[in-house]
Amino acid sequence: MQNLAEQISNQLGEDRVLSGEAVSERATSYWNSEAMTAKAILLPRSTEEVSMMLRLCHAANQTVVTQGGLTGCVMGAEPASDDIVISLEKMNRIEEIDAVNGIAVVEAGTVLQQVQESVLDEELFFPLDLGARGSCTIGGNVATNAGGINVLRYGMMRNLVLGLEAVLVDGTVISSMNQMLKNNAGYDIKQLFIGTEGTLGIITRVVLRLFHKPASRQDALVAMQDFDGVVGFLAHVQKDLGGALSAFEIMWGDYFKAVTEPGGHRAPMDREYPFYVVLQAEGGDPDSDADRFESVLGDALEKELIVDAVLPKSDTESLAIWEIREDFENILQPEPVYLYDISLPIRHMPAYVDDVARNVFEHWPSGDLFTIGHVADGNLHFFVRPNEPGDLHGVSDECVYAPLASYSGSVSAEHGIGIEKIKWLSHSRNRAEIELMRSMKKSLDPRNLLNPGRVLGAG
Ligand SMILES: Cc1cc2nc3c(=O)[nH]c(=O)nc-3n(C[C@H](O)[C@H](O)[C@H](O)COP(=O)(O)OP(=O)(O)OC[C@H]3O[C@@H](n4cnc5c(N)ncnc54)[C@H](O)[C@@H]3O)c2cc1C
């Protein structure tokens, strides 16, 4: 009897299936360089092909893991050796950009940066933006409800999706390609697939909401002596920039210093400040916007909310300050390094970070704790680097999550639960919420074949 991969290869063509070395020569994910293990990788070219593949897998009781750009941070797209992978990488067409209605229709495997650049050519703007823009896909962004650096002005991915098409585990196609901002005709079906990490269906096409390209953009890197300065400066720019603020990204001094070590990024200001913020404003009038931005920063210096500021004079200089925040490659060694994605009320951040630091250094006196975040969204990322070999993930998790409960925070602000955080879901969701999630999963995928075990575990 033919196996599934052979059946699909015979029906759709050999180029739809990778097996053997073609699987193992791929890395498991951005974060895991080990060879990928899976029975096969399927490469559909259309929704109909995804449907056909899922129908066959369903009939054979075959588990399926969906992959986009493999940049997800919680192992959600990492297959086990007996899974079949469906990768959306060949479904990467931008079908339509409609400036009048402010929408783009794209296939789910389209890379985020490709969407950003294509709509810019039409003087339009797609505001989702994150460090993985060159690799992550729209389908992955929807499945994880990605956040990133522009959430404070434009919301998370959920706010940028008008409609979508998805395929259920048995191959049923749910086409809900709404293009309107308003549509309250019954349940909003797309929400079933946004942020549910591929556990309820495979997203194949998406209608995105676009905005007009801002006429001006200003960036700055500033430094503060204490966290009160960060909070005071945030309030100052939110008020005085009149709603133009689009990004406000914090770096604790330990992070800034580490990524600007020799061999890393060039530091455009003193490396010894305790806090740094990269901020961005967007507006409609390039001349007056730049003057206003400078004067708001000048006021903040006078009021001593900030102690230093660098305003880039070119796109290259802008990029250089953003790279300090977004490119953390040189702190990822020596392994292991554990990444966290916490949200909590801003006022609790300093106390919580102190609690985590105390725990980390108690366990690993020569360890490192690097802290950054989308502070205006109440979102912090930690990199815990014990500087000791071994699997220390469980201990590290305790250091970070144990103090969180007393601040009513969440174990996942934007990365999701995947496999990595299943154990911690109940720290952020109550029993009734988890039971409802289980019953939704049971009703749509009773045999737990689609992204099995993600979010809710095996049971
Ligand atoms: C340098 C770097 C910076 C990052 N910064 C941010 C950030 O600021 N904010 C943020 O939110 N995240 C960030 N991330 C995490 C990551 O980029 C996002 O989670 C992204 O949305 C994942 O997209 P992907 O295409 O890589 O998905 P994958 O990693 O391939 O998959 C992620 C999950 O989505 C599922 N999935 C993928 N495609 C589909 C589909 N078509 N249908 C159904 N399910 C699907 C997978 O099964 C998996 O569970 C960052 C990652 C890196 C490496």
PDBQT file of the ligand as one rigid body, heavy atoms in Angstrom, charges set to zero:
ROOT
HETATM    1  C1  LIG A 501      14.368  37.890  15.887  1.00  0.00    +0.000 C 
HETATM    2  C2  LIG A 501      12.937  37.598  16.252  1.00  0.00    +0.000 A 
HETATM    3  C3  LIG A 501      12.142  38.651  16.725  1.00  0.00    +0.000 A 
HETATM    4  C4  LIG A 501      10.795  38.399  17.043  1.00  0.00    +0.000 A 
HETATM    5  N1  LIG A 501      10.045  39.444  17.499  1.00  0.00    +0.000 NA
HETATM    6  C5  LIG A 501       8.723  39.233  17.760  1.00  0.00    +0.000 A 
HETATM    7  C6  LIG A 501       7.906  40.315  18.195  1.00  0.00    +0.000 A 
HETATM    8  O1  LIG A 501       8.352  41.448  18.381  1.00  0.00    +0.000 OA
HETATM    9  N2  LIG A 501       6.587  40.051  18.419  1.00  0.00    +0.000 N 
HETATM   10  C7  LIG A 501       6.048  38.809  18.231  1.00  0.00    +0.000 A 
HETATM   11  O2  LIG A 501       4.846  38.629  18.439  1.00  0.00    +0.000 OA
HETATM   12  N3  LIG A 501       6.818  37.763  17.863  1.00  0.00    +0.000 NA
HETATM   13  C8  LIG A 501       8.132  37.938  17.614  1.00  0.00    +0.000 A 
HETATM   14  N4  LIG A 501       8.912  36.893  17.210  1.00  0.00    +0.000 N 
HETATM   15  C9  LIG A 501       8.301  35.536  17.109  1.00  0.00    +0.000 C 
HETATM   16  C10 LIG A 501       7.812  35.139  15.701  1.00  0.00    +0.000 C 
HETATM   17  O3  LIG A 501       8.450  35.872  14.689  1.00  0.00    +0.000 OA
HETATM   18  C11 LIG A 501       6.294  35.292  15.568  1.00  0.00    +0.000 C 
HETATM   19  O4  LIG A 501       5.656  34.404  16.468  1.00  0.00    +0.000 OA
HETATM   20  C12 LIG A 501       5.761  35.020  14.154  1.00  0.00    +0.000 C 
HETATM   21  O5  LIG A 501       4.422  35.432  14.098  1.00  0.00    +0.000 OA
HETATM   22  C13 LIG A 501       5.869  33.546  13.738  1.00  0.00    +0.000 C 
HETATM   23  O6  LIG A 501       5.661  33.470  12.327  1.00  0.00    +0.000 OA
HETATM   24  P1  LIG A 501       6.252  32.238  11.488  1.00  0.00    +0.000 P 
HETATM   25  O7  LIG A 501       5.747  32.355  10.099  1.00  0.00    +0.000 OA
HETATM   26  O8  LIG A 501       7.726  32.180  11.644  1.00  0.00    +0.000 OA
HETATM   27  O9  LIG A 501       5.549  31.018  12.192  1.00  0.00    +0.000 OA
HETATM   28  P2  LIG A 501       6.133  29.590  12.620  1.00  0.00    +0.000 P 
HETATM   29  O10 LIG A 501       7.255  29.767  13.581  1.00  0.00    +0.000 OA
HETATM   30  O11 LIG A 501       6.410  28.764  11.424  1.00  0.00    +0.000 OA
HETATM   31  O12 LIG A 501       4.877  29.011  13.384  1.00  0.00    +0.000 OA
HETATM   32  C14 LIG A 501       4.428  29.583  14.580  1.00  0.00    +0.000 C 
HETATM   33  C15 LIG A 501       3.116  28.900  14.992  1.00  0.00    +0.000 C 
HETATM   34  O13 LIG A 501       2.092  29.211  14.054  1.00  0.00    +0.000 OA
HETATM   35  C16 LIG A 501       1.616  28.025  13.413  1.00  0.00    +0.000 C 
HETATM   36  N5  LIG A 501       1.409  28.366  12.003  1.00  0.00    +0.000 N 
HETATM   37  C17 LIG A 501       2.314  28.877  11.126  1.00  0.00    +0.000 A 
HETATM   38  N6  LIG A 501       1.739  29.123   9.945  1.00  0.00    +0.000 NA
HETATM   39  C18 LIG A 501       0.436  28.738  10.066  1.00  0.00    +0.000 A 
HETATM   40  C19 LIG A 501      -0.678  28.733   9.177  1.00  0.00    +0.000 A 
HETATM   41  N7  LIG A 501      -0.593  29.159   7.912  1.00  0.00    +0.000 N 
HETATM   42  N8  LIG A 501      -1.865  28.253   9.642  1.00  0.00    +0.000 NA
HETATM   43  C20 LIG A 501      -1.986  27.821  10.915  1.00  0.00    +0.000 A 
HETATM   44  N9  LIG A 501      -0.955  27.802  11.783  1.00  0.00    +0.000 NA
HETATM   45  C21 LIG A 501       0.233  28.259  11.376  1.00  0.00    +0.000 A 
HETATM   46  C22 LIG A 501       2.685  26.977  13.647  1.00  0.00    +0.000 C 
HETATM   47  O14 LIG A 501       2.142  25.678  13.620  1.00  0.00    +0.000 OA
HETATM   48  C23 LIG A 501       3.204  27.382  15.008  1.00  0.00    +0.000 C 
HETATM   49  O15 LIG A 501       2.354  26.890  16.003  1.00  0.00    +0.000 OA
HETATM   50  C24 LIG A 501      10.259  37.089  16.906  1.00  0.00    +0.000 A 
HETATM   51  C25 LIG A 501      11.073  36.051  16.455  1.00  0.00    +0.000 A 
HETATM   52  C26 LIG A 501      12.389  36.295  16.124  1.00  0.00    +0.000 A 
HETATM   53  C27 LIG A 501      13.234  35.161  15.611  1.00  0.00    +0.000 C 
ENDROOT
TORSDOF 0
